[in-house]
Structures are given as structure tokens and as C-alpha cells.
């Protein structure tokens, strides 16, 4: 079970890190060519979203890797699930397929549940 959760964490962290860094380093105008929601956001909000995704990726991996504050991993997963739930809503608002956001949403929920069950609470 632990190995399966680590695999899902690694995949979700890689996805969030890539998406977040892309939002941080790419201009909003360039993003808006493919990501229609970016047209309605400010530059700062797009960068903040990217930062949240990067920090979420770090929160999925670093606590377990460093064996400190293990409760941060399910917390990061819950935060990413909330972020992805918002992404589902945005996709639906723009009449786009929500699948690109539903998959990481479900992965984040699975990680949160799995890690909450395994965190040593003592």
C-alpha cells in the first residue's frame, strides 16, 4: 500500500511541479493562447497559482523523504484536491472537458486518504 501511494505521489508531484513551473515562467498572454481561463486572470494570480502547485508538489514529497512532519503530506494533498476542484469548475465554466483536472483531483484525494491512514499520530 505504501509503495502504491508513493508512486501516485510521485506522479502527481511531477505533474504539479511541471504545471506550476510552466505557469510561473510563461507569460499570461502566452498561456492564454492555450489556457482560455488565463485571459480572465491577472498576471499575479496566474503566478500565485503556479506557486501553489509547486509548493503542493513539494509538500507531497519532502516530508516523507526527509521523515519530518509527515502530516504535511496529506495536508498538501487536501490543498491540491481543493485546487483541482476549482480547476474542474473553471473547465466546466468554459465548456471544456474537466478530465485534465479530475484525474489529479482523484489522485490527491487518494493520497490524502492513504496518508492520513498511515501517519503516526503519536
N, C-alpha and C positions, 0 to 999 in steps of 0.2 A: 504494500500500500504506500509506504513512504517513498519508494523509488518512483512509483507512478505519479505521485504528487510532485516530486522533484522534476520529472520530465515535463509535466504540464506547466509548472512554474517557470522552467527554463524557456519553454516555447513562448509562453505569454510575456515573460520579461523581455525576450528578444524582440517580439512584435511591438511591445510598448516602447522599448528603447529606440527602435528604428523609427516608429511613427512620431515619437516625441522629438527626437533629434531632427527629423525632417521638418517638423513644424517650427523648430527653433531656428534652423539655419536658412530656411527658404522664406522669401518674402511673401507676405499675404497675397499680393497681386498674383504672383506665380502660382501659389496654392489655389487661388480662386479659379484658375483655369480648369482644374480637375475636381476640386472640392468646392462645390457650389455654396456650401454654408459659409465658407471663408469670406464671401462677398459681403455678408451681413455682420461680420465681426470686426473689431478693431485690431490693429497690429498687436497691441499689448495683450489682448485676450487670447489671440492665437498663440503667442509666445508663452503665455501663462498655461494654456492647455498643454503645450508641448513639455513644459517643465513638470507639470503634474504627471504626465505619462512617464517621463524619465525617472522621477522620484518614485513613482509606483513600481517601476521595473526594479529599481534599487531595493525597495522595500520587500520585494518578493524573494530576492536572492541573498542580500547581505546578512540579514540576521541569522539565517540558517548556516551560511558559510562561515561566519565569524563566531557562531554559538553564543550570541548575546541578544537579549531582549527578543526572544522568539515570538512573543505576542505581536510584534510589529508585522510579521508576515501575514497573518490573517487580517490584520487591520489594513495593510496595504491592499490586500485582495478585495476587501469590502469597499474601500475607496475606489479602486479600479472598477468594481462592479457598478457602483453608483455613476461613475464617469461614463461607462459603456451604456448604462440605461439611458443616460442623457443623449448619447450618440444614437441610440435606437430611435428615440423621439425625434431627433433632428433629421435623421434619414427619412422617417415616415412623414414629417412635415414637408420635406422637399420631394415627396412622392418617389423616393428611391428605395431600393431593396435594403432592408435593415440587416441582412445576413452578415455583412462585414463587421457589424457591431455586436450582433447576437452571439457569435462564436466566442469572442473574448469575454463577453458578459458571462456566458455559461462556464467558461474556464475559470474565471475569477471567483464565481460562486462555489465551484467545486473545490478550489484551493482553500477558500475561506472555511468551508465546512470541514474539509480534511485536516487542515492545520489546527483548527480550534479543537478538534478531537484529539490531536496528538501533542498539544502544548502542555508541558509540565507546569501545572498551576501552583505548585507548592514553592 
